[in-house]
Amino acid sequence: QVQLVESGGGLVQAGGSLRLSCTGSGRSFDTYTMAWFRQAPGEARDVVASHSGSANRTEIAVSVKGRFTLSRDNAGNTLYLQMDRLEPEDTADYYCAAVCQRVADSKCVEYRYWGQGTQVTVTS
């Protein structure tokens, strides 16, 4: 019943832009962390950006700083990732996650909910 649904992925030329959306339903997400992860073929799933609902704090991965922008709607159930100046290295499946279940070293290491993913392909 609780769902995270991503949208906005697609095929884009290097230098272009995409805007990903993740909308949660079935429960309240406003006080909980939501995050974007990505996983390239043969690579680990790495966090791209996260937003703490309670602290209203945004973190962006170094690899995408200056190119990606994270935002969240006022209701707290939708997370956006504006991706500009895309590079082929950004090609990956992008996943939305929400509600941290386990914290280690001040970082969330386990999320309760995950979306199905949306594919981003950047051509050179």
Order of alpha helices (4+ residues) and beta strands (2+ residues): beta-beta-beta-beta-beta-beta-beta-beta-beta-beta-beta
